[in-house]
Amino acid sequence: MKEHQQNHIFDSFPFIIDGGLATQLESSGFNLNNNLWSAKLLLENPDAIVDAHLAYLNAGAKCIISASYQASIQGFIDLGLTLAEAESTIKSSVELARKAVDKYMQINPTHVKPIVAASIGPYGAFLADGSEYTGDYQISDHQLCQFHQRRLHLLASTSADILACETIPNEQEALILSDLIAAQTKPAWMSFSCSDEKHISGGSLIKDAAKKLQSNQNIIAIGINCTSPQFIESLIQELKRVTTKHIVVYPNSGECFHADTKTWHGTADPIECAVAAKSWANNGADIIGGCCRMGPAHIKAIVKNLLK
């Protein structure tokens, strides 16, 4: 038995999480081309976020991830909010996810209650320049810690079941987040953005980065997100070599994002993703979902293929 199963966060495996929140919001007609991305709707249209979460719950997801990935205290202050307002807005992302879960349970009272993960995106998401895919920040450990510390503390103080540190591109950021996670009590997962079959985006081997997280008892899963599906099987094998923790994977659809134009090119069919998800589970992934360009149809197909 894995040492972290005592946390009882996940009721069964494979455990299906949601897909890209921004993907669903954009498909509903919202323009998210700004530095706050989907987090801008925390201010402009919070009900739209609830509806997007519900779409994934109705598709079969057992975990939804809050709209706080690109939310930052400084980002909201730059819009004119006070410090207190910025902090309250970030915490509201979890409250909206809870609202979606409550609505879902009213309609499906016999279902197992889905869990809420509080998203903690990388420093590169705040920069909004695509550097979460390179890890090239040119920033000190102290500055990076300062950026993450208050937001992580805020989200850890909410009713979220787990923290989701996601799209982490380099070891520096992973280790700083690991220290912050260890200093509080809420469980967390850490997922990396990766550039190929063995390396995270900043150039380190994923097995080396994961090995350094193994001793953190509050990190109960390690994995990959916002990465091309073609690399996932190999990356799972790399992780299995060094960790006994749960393995979480939620890749992109396979389309390519062009940071200069903020557009996607290529196509990916939900059925193809569902077939691929079966292989991820067979190779050792415990927690499976989707990231950019993976919508409710993808999650529904994954649920049908994995849980049939």
C-alpha positions in Angstrom: 0.0 0.0 0.0 1.3 3.4 -0.9 2.2 5.4 2.2 0.1 8.4 1.2 -3.2 6.5 0.7 -4.0 7.3 4.3 -5.0 10.7 3.2 -8.2 9.3 1.7 -8.5 12.2 -0.8 -9.1 9.9 -3.7 -11.9 7.3 -3.3 -10.9 5.0 -6.1 -8.5 4.6 -9.1 -8.2 5.6 -11.8 -9.5 8.9 -10.4 -10.8 11.3 -13.1 -10.2 15.0 -12.8 -11.5 17.8 -15.0 -10.2 19.3 -18.2 -9.2 22.9 -19.1 -11.3 25.5 -17.4 -10.3 28.2 -19.8 -11.1 25.8 -22.7 -14.7 25.4 -21.5 -15.0 29.2 -20.8 -13.8 30.0 -24.3 -16.1 27.5 -25.9 -18.9 29.3 -24.0 -18.0 32.6 -25.8 -15.7 34.3 -23.3 -12.6 36.2 -24.5 -9.8 35.4 -22.0 -6.9 37.1 -23.9 -5.5 39.1 -21.0 -2.9 38.7 -18.2 -5.4 37.2 -15.8 -6.8 34.7 -18.3 -9.8 32.8 -16.8 -9.2 34.5 -13.4 -10.6 37.7 -14.8 -14.1 36.1 -14.7 -13.7 35.9 -10.9 -14.5 39.6 -11.1 -16.6 39.9 -14.3 -18.8 36.8 -14.3 -18.3 34.3 -11.5 -21.4 32.4 -12.5 -19.7 31.5 -15.7 -17.0 29.8 -13.7 -19.6 27.8 -11.8 -21.2 26.7 -15.0 -17.8 25.6 -16.5 -17.1 23.6 -13.4 -20.5 22.0 -13.6 -19.9 21.0 -17.2 -17.0 18.9 -16.1 -18.8 17.4 -13.1 -21.7 16.4 -15.5 -19.1 14.8 -17.8 -18.0 12.6 -14.9 -15.0 14.4 -13.3 -14.5 13.6 -9.7 -12.3 16.6 -9.0 -12.6 20.2 -10.3 -9.7 22.7 -10.2 -10.3 26.2 -9.1 -9.9 29.3 -11.4 -6.9 30.5 -9.5 -4.1 29.3 -11.9 -3.3 32.7 -13.3 -4.7 34.7 -10.3 -2.2 36.6 -8.4 -2.3 39.3 -5.7 -0.2 41.7 -7.8 -2.3 41.0 -10.9 -5.5 42.1 -9.2 -3.8 45.1 -7.5 -2.7 46.2 -11.0 -6.4 46.2 -11.9 -7.1 48.6 -9.0 -8.2 46.2 -6.3 -6.9 46.7 -2.7 -4.8 44.0 -1.1 -7.8 42.8 0.9 -9.9 42.7 -2.2 -7.2 40.8 -4.2 -6.9 38.2 -1.5 -10.6 37.8 -1.2 -11.0 37.3 -5.0 -8.3 34.6 -5.0 -10.1 32.7 -2.2 -13.4 33.1 -4.0 -12.1 30.8 -6.7 -12.5 27.9 -4.3 -15.9 29.1 -3.1 -17.2 29.1 -6.7 -15.9 25.5 -7.2 -17.7 24.5 -3.9 -20.8 26.1 -5.3 -20.6 24.0 -8.4 -20.1 20.8 -6.3 -23.1 21.7 -4.2 -25.3 22.2 -7.3 -24.1 18.9 -8.7 -24.9 17.1 -5.5 -28.4 18.6 -5.4 -29.1 16.9 -8.7 -27.1 13.7 -7.9 -27.5 13.2 -4.2 -26.5 9.5 -4.4 -23.1 10.2 -6.1 -19.8 10.4 -4.3 -19.1 14.1 -3.6 -16.5 15.4 -5.9 -13.4 17.1 -4.5 -12.0 20.6 -5.1 -8.4 21.3 -5.9 -7.0 24.8 -5.5 -4.9 25.7 -8.5 -1.5 27.2 -7.9 0.1 28.1 -11.2 3.7 28.9 -11.8 5.4 32.3 -11.7 5.4 32.2 -15.5 1.6 32.3 -15.6 1.7 35.6 -13.7 4.2 36.9 -16.4 1.7 35.8 -19.1 4.6 35.5 -21.6 4.7 31.7 -22.1 7.6 31.2 -19.7 5.7 28.5 -17.8 6.8 26.4 -20.8 10.5 27.3 -20.6 11.1 28.0 -16.9 13.4 30.8 -17.9 12.5 33.3 -15.1 15.8 35.0 -14.2 14.6 35.4 -10.6 16.1 34.7 -7.2 14.8 32.0 -4.8 13.8 34.7 -2.4 11.7 36.6 -5.0 10.1 33.4 -6.2 9.2 32.4 -2.6 7.7 35.8 -1.9 5.6 35.5 -5.0 4.1 32.1 -4.0 4.0 32.3 -0.2 1.0 34.5 0.4 -1.1 33.0 -2.4 -0.4 29.5 -1.3 -1.2 30.4 2.3 -4.5 31.9 1.2 -5.6 28.9 -0.8 -4.4 26.5 1.9 -6.8 28.3 4.3 -9.8 27.7 2.1 -12.1 24.6 2.1 -10.2 23.1 -0.9 -9.5 19.4 -0.4 -6.1 19.5 -2.0 -3.6 22.1 -3.6 -2.8 21.6 -7.2 0.6 23.1 -8.0 0.6 22.7 -11.8 2.5 23.4 -14.9 5.7 23.8 -12.9 8.6 24.2 -15.4 11.8 24.0 -13.3 13.3 22.4 -10.2 13.9 25.8 -8.6 10.2 26.5 -8.5 9.2 23.0 -7.5 11.6 23.0 -4.5 10.4 26.4 -3.3 6.8 25.2 -3.6 7.7 22.0 -1.8 9.0 23.9 1.1 5.9 26.0 1.3 3.7 22.9 1.1 5.6 21.2 3.8 5.0 24.2 6.1 1.2 23.7 6.1 -1.2 20.8 6.5 -3.2 20.5 3.3 -2.2 17.8 0.9 -1.0 18.7 -2.6 0.0 17.4 -5.9 2.9 18.7 -8.0 2.7 18.5 -11.8 5.3 19.6 -14.3 5.2 21.0 -17.8 7.5 18.8 -19.9 9.3 19.3 -23.2 9.9 15.7 -24.2 9.9 12.1 -22.9 12.3 12.8 -20.0 12.7 16.5 -19.3 10.6 19.2 -17.6 10.4 22.4 -19.5 13.4 24.1 -17.8 15.7 21.2 -18.9 16.0 19.1 -15.8 15.2 15.4 -15.9 11.7 14.8 -14.4 13.0 11.8 -12.4 15.6 14.0 -10.7 13.0 16.7 -9.8 10.5 14.1 -8.6 13.1 12.3 -6.5 13.7 15.6 -4.5 9.9 15.7 -3.7 9.7 12.1 -2.5 10.3 12.9 1.2 7.6 15.6 1.4 4.7 13.8 3.1 2.2 16.6 2.1 2.8 16.0 -1.6 0.7 13.0 -2.3 0.9 12.9 -6.1 3.5 13.9 -8.7 2.9 14.2 -12.4 2.6 16.0 -15.7 0.2 18.5 -17.1 0.0 21.0 -20.0 2.3 18.6 -22.0 1.8 16.9 -25.4 0.1 13.5 -25.0 2.8 11.8 -27.0 5.3 12.1 -24.1 3.0 10.9 -21.3 3.7 7.2 -21.3 7.5 7.7 -21.2 7.2 10.4 -18.5 5.0 8.1 -16.3 7.8 5.4 -16.5 10.4 8.0 -15.5 8.3 8.9 -12.5 7.7 5.3 -11.5 11.5 4.8 -11.3 11.8 7.3 -8.4 8.5 7.8 -6.6 6.0 5.8 -4.6 3.4 8.6 -4.7 0.3 8.7 -6.9 1.0 9.7 -10.4 -1.2 12.4 -11.9 -1.4 13.2 -15.6 -3.5 15.7 -17.4 -1.9 16.6 -20.8 -3.0 19.0 -23.5 -5.1 17.7 -26.4 -2.0 17.5 -28.7 -2.6 20.9 -30.3 0.2 23.4 -30.3 0.0 26.8 -28.5 1.7 29.8 -30.1 2.5 32.2 -27.3 3.1 35.1 -29.7 -0.5 35.0 -31.0 -2.1 33.2 -28.1 -3.8 30.8 -30.4 -3.9 27.0 -30.8 -3.3 25.0 -34.0 -4.1 21.4 -34.7 -6.9 19.1 -33.7 -7.4 16.2 -31.3 -10.4 13.9 -31.1 -12.0 13.1 -27.7 -12.0 9.4 -28.6 -8.3 9.4 -29.4 -7.7 11.1 -26.0 -9.8 8.4 -24.3 -7.8 5.6 -25.9 -4.6 7.3 -24.9 -5.9 7.7 -21.3 -6.3 3.9 -21.1 -2.6 3.5 -21.9 -1.7 6.1 -19.3 -3.7 4.1 -16.6 -2.1 0.8 -17.8 1.3 2.4 -17.4 0.7 3.5 -13.9 -1.2 6.8 -13.8 -3.6 6.9 -10.9 -5.2 10.4 -11.5 -6.1 11.3 -15.1 -7.7 14.3 -16.7 -7.0 17.0 -19.3 -5.5 20.4 -19.6 -5.5 22.9 -22.4 -8.0 22.2 -25.3 -9.4 19.2 -23.3 -13.0 19.9 -22.8 -16.0 18.1 -21.2 -16.4 15.9 -24.3 -12.8 14.7 -23.7 -13.4 14.0 -20.0 -16.7 12.2 -20.8 -14.9 10.0 -23.3 -12.1 9.3 -20.8 -14.6 8.3 -18.1 -16.4 6.0 -20.5 -13.2 4.3 -21.6 -11.6 3.9 -18.2 -14.6 3.1 -16.0 -16.6 1.0 -18.3 
